[in-house]
Amino acid sequence: MTREEKAVILDELKEKFAATPFFYITDTGGMTVAQVNQWRRMCFDKGIEYRVIKNSLIKKVLESTDTDYSSFNDTVLTGFSGVMFSPESGKTPASLIKEYRNTKATDKPILKGASIDTAIFIGNDSLDILISLKSKQELVGEIIGLLQSPAKNVLSALQSGGAKLAGILKTLSEKEQPPVS
């Protein structure tokens, strides 16, 4: 690879890492060609871009960002590395890793590290934590639901109170009145 080709690849990767707030670094080493093809197909179906990138290139790109990814250097950027770029959700790649492992009865791919809105997660043990993360839209929806619930309770109480009063009046009007003497 010439210096010019490497510079083009580095620029492309810088743009990709800057534009994607969620990325996972995985190890798919030891998987067969058929397994890797199935893995790539599943990533594509979920809207996740999966690329195999040299560790030295990943390191150079991450060093050029404003975020401190130095904790990735010794533990994450070793061996075989594939990067999953997820533009929509931080937990989709984690769910996909878990799903693939369950369907194929394997321990691959291994999660080496992840960056979720610049929060860093290292190691395969972080997978369950990443799966339980809520997206920004889910959190906003929960907050709106919590804010709306007191108003809904007041409206419900007012509506049910009106129905009770109407029922009482109707019962009283239908009740026979004793004759006045």
C-alpha positions, 0 to 999 in steps of 0.5 A: 500500500502506497502512502497516498493510498494509506492517506486516502484510507485514513481520511475516509476512516476519519470521516467515518469515525467522526460521523458515527457516534456508535462503533464496536471493535470485534474479533471474528478471527477463527470464524470460517468464510461461511460464518463471516459471510453470514455475520456480514449479511446479518450486519447489513440487514440491521443497517450496520456497516462492518469493516475489517481494518488494520489496528495501526490504522484504527489507532491513527484515526482514534488518536486524531479525534478529540476523545481519549481512546488511549485505553483501546491501545493495549487491550483492544487494538491487538490481533484481528479487528473488525469495526461495526459502525452503527449510525442509529443505535448504540445497542443494536450491534451488541444485540446482533452479536448476542443473536449471532452467538445464540443462533450459531452456538459459538463464542465469536464474534468477541467484543473487544471494545465499544464507543457509545457517544464517546463513552468507552466500554472494554471487553466482552463482559460489557456486552450485557451492559451495552444490550441494556442501554436505552437509545435517546428516543427511548429515554425521551419517550419515557420522560414524555410519558412520565410528564403526561401521566399526572395530567392524564390522572387528573383528566381521568378523575374528572371524567369518572367523577362526572359519570358518577354524578350523572348516574346518581342524578338519573337514579334519583329521577327514576326513583318514584316520589311519594305523593305529597298530601 
